[in-house]
């Protein structure tokens, strides 16, 4: 399979429980070798979509598939909270899974080391912290070195250092040629590590694109006085639709960063005092709230 080959996809995937539409005609594509961020708030339909993709839940309509090339694509997954035998150690739990899958104890040791649990592998699972339980679940998903790894909120319960380690692990997996489908409600986390994202809210996929496309590139942020004169100059340079006034009075211009000298000269030439000109990028959080507010407005 080539780099752009779909590994997992859905087409108008829908799940209805009674009178509640949990997933509403979701069409998405995950490509080989990428980190795909499935982004949305808790209750948006992320987990239900992933469960249908894995065949754990039957769709009401539409399709979900994991692509098979010459052979079946191997899959590892952590969906919702990890489930293990509470009175067995972390290592023993993974060995039970390894025997069921025909894998060796060496594979258990490899994945324990990968998630930094080797030193605590002999502790009973019931004594693990929430973050340790989550890491053990990720270790189970990595067993057998699967081509596609599906992780549902993998940083739940992790402290900041643990979250950083998990992000580094996901990036390393993708560098090694594996594909990661990662669901999260932590927008900053997705922004840091994902190549493409699908934004879901209230069961509907609002948009699917690269992170850069979704954020819309770099713009210029200006603080200058008097504000009316600064606004007039900004609109002349960026157009009426290319200027947005922020809550603190700053102006955001949809111009590339290399236009900053032109903007500064124009403002000074118009007798405007320039206090700040900086390159600005919208965060995924800003984009997400903008998209969901637009969705609410058209309802």
N, C-alpha and C positions, 0 to 999 in steps of 0.2 A: 504493500500500500504506500502511496505517495503522501507527502506532508499535508496536502489539502483533502485527502480522502476522509469522508465522514466516518467516524467510529461509532457515534451514537446519534440518533435523531428521533424526532417526534413529528407527527403531522396531524394538526387539528385535534390534538390529544385532549380529551375531556373526561372529567369525573364528577358525577353528580351523586350526592348523598341526600336522599329525600328531596326537599325543595331547595337545598343549598348546592350551588355550583362551586366545587372546590378548585377545579382546574377547568379553564374555559378556552378550548380550541388553541392550545399551545403548540406552535411549530418552531422547533429549534434544531440546530445542528452543531455537534461537537466534532472538531477536526483532529486528526492524528497529530500527536506531539504538542498540543497546546494545553494551557491551563485555562479552562473555561469557567468563568464565575457566574453562578446562578444566583442572582442578587434580588433580595426583597425582604420586607419586614417579616417578623414571625407571623405565621398564619396566612401568608400570601399564596401558598400552594406549592412551595418548593419541595417539601418532603413527599407529598402525594405524587408529584410529577416523577421524582426519582424512583419511588416505589413502583410506579407503573412501568418505568423504563427497565427496571430490573425484573419485571414479571411477578412482583410480590402483591400487586393490586391489579385487578382487571379493569381496564378502561370502560367507561360508559360508551364512548365512541372515539374514533380516531385511532391512530397507531403509534406505537413506540417500539424502536428496534435498536439493537446493538449490531453494527455491521459485521458481517463475516466476509473475509477475503478468501484466500486459498484454504484457510482453516478458521476455526472459531476464534474470535477475539476473547482472550482471557480477561476476567473482570474480578477486581477486589472492591469491596464496598463497606462503608460504615454508614449506616442509616439510623438516625435518631441515636439513642443511648446504646452503648455497647452492652451486650448481654453475656455474662460469663458465670461459671460456677463460683459462688461466693467463698466457699471454704477451700478452694484450690488456690494455689499460688498463681501469679501471672504467668510464670514459665510453664506450669503444669497445664493451665488452661490452653495455652498455645500449642503445647504438645498433643493435647487431645484433638485439636483441630488439625494438626499436622498429620497425625495417624489417619484421621478420617479422609484427608485429601491425598494420602500417599506421599507426604513430604517428610524430610528428615529433621532430626533435632538440631542439626547445623543451621537449617533454615530458621528455626525458632530463635536461635542465638543471633542470627543475622538481623532479624527484624527487631528484636529487643534492643540491640545496639543502635539500630537506625532511629529509634524513637527515644533513646537515652533512658531505657528502663532496665538495662542488664544488671545493674547493681541492686535493683529492688525486685528482680524477677522472682525471688523465692518468698516474697511477702504474700500473704493471703490477699486475694482480690477484694474481700470485704473491708480490708483495712486501707485500701488505696484512697487517695483523695480523688475528687471529681476529675481533676486534670490528669492524674495518673491513669484513671479508668479510661479516659478519652484517648490517651496515648496508646494504651494497650489495644483499644479498638482499632486504631490506625495501624498498629503493628499487625493485627490479624488481617486487615485489608491488604497489606503489602506482601503477605506470604505467597510465595510462588512467583513473585516478580510479574504481576499481571500487566497486560498492555493498557488496560483502562482501569483507572482508580476513581471511584465515586465516593466523595467524602461529604457528608451532610453535617454542616456546622462543626468542623473538626477542632476549632479552637475553644469550644464551650468548656468553661471551667479552668482554662489555662491562665496562669499569671502572665504579665507582660513578657517575661523572659521566655516562657513556654510558647507564647504566641509567636514570638520572633523565631524560635527554633522550628515551629511548625511551618511558618512561611518559608523558611530556608529549605526545609525538607521538600515542600511542594515544588519549589523552583528547581531543586536538584533532580527531582523525579522527571520533570519535563525536559531538562537538559540531557538526561539519559535516554530520551526518546519515548518515555511513557506519556500517556494522556491522562490529565486530571480534570475531572468535573467536580467543581467545588461549590457547594451552596453556602451562603452566608448572609447574615443581616448586618454584618460589620462592613460598611462601605469603604472605609479607609483600607481595610485588609485586602479587599478585592482589588482596589485601585493599585496596590503595590505589586501584586504578583500575577494578575491575570492578563492574558493576551486579548481575549474577547469576553464579552459579558452578555447575558440575557437578563433583562430587568423585568421582574414579575411582581404584580400587585393585584390583590383581590382575584387571584386565579388567572389573570390575563397577562400574556407576554406583551409588555409595552414597547420593547425595542430590543434588537439584537445587533451588536456591532463591536468594533474594537474599542478598547478603553479610550484611546486617543480621539477617535471619531465621536464618541459619546460626550467627551469633555469639551470638544469643540476647539481645541488648540489654544494658543496663547493670545491674550489680549493685553491692552494697556490700561493700567489704573492710574488715574490722575486726581490729585487734590490741588486746587488752585483757587485763588480769589482775585477779584469778585466772581462769585459763582455764575451769575448770568452771562458775563462776558466769556468765561471759560467754557460754558455750555455752548455758546454760539460758535466759538472756534472749533470745539470738538465735533459739533454737528456738521460744520463745513468740511472737516477733514474725513470724518467717518460716515457721514450721511445721517439723515434723521433716524433711521432704524438701527444705526450702528453705535448708538450711545445709550447707556443705561445709567441712571442715577442710583447710587447705593444709599443705604440708610444713614451713613455717616457723612453724606454730602459728596463723597468721591464720585468721579465719573469713570465708567468702564467703557472703553472704546474697542470695537472689534477691528483692531489693526494689529499687524505683526509687530513683534518686539523691535525689529530693526527700524521702525518708523518713529521711535522715541525721540531722536534728535530733531526730526521735522516738526513733531508736535511741540517740543519745547521751544523751538524758534518761533513757531506761529503764535504760541501763547505769549511769549515775551514781547513779540512784535506788536501784539494787540494790547500791551500794557497790563497784562495779567501777571500776578505774582504766583510762581510755581513752587509748591511746597513738596510735591512728591510725584514722580513718574516711575512706576514699576511694572514689570511684566507680571501678568496674573493669569492663572489657569483655574477654571472651575473645577472643584472637586467632584467626585462621583456623588457625594452627599448632596451637593447643591443641584446637580443635574437631576438626581432622583426626586428630590422634593419639587423641583420645577415640573417634571413629568407627571408626578402624581397630582399636583395641584391643577394642572391643565386637564387631567382626566376627570377630576371632581367637577371642574367648571363646566364640562360638556354634558354632565349627567342630567 
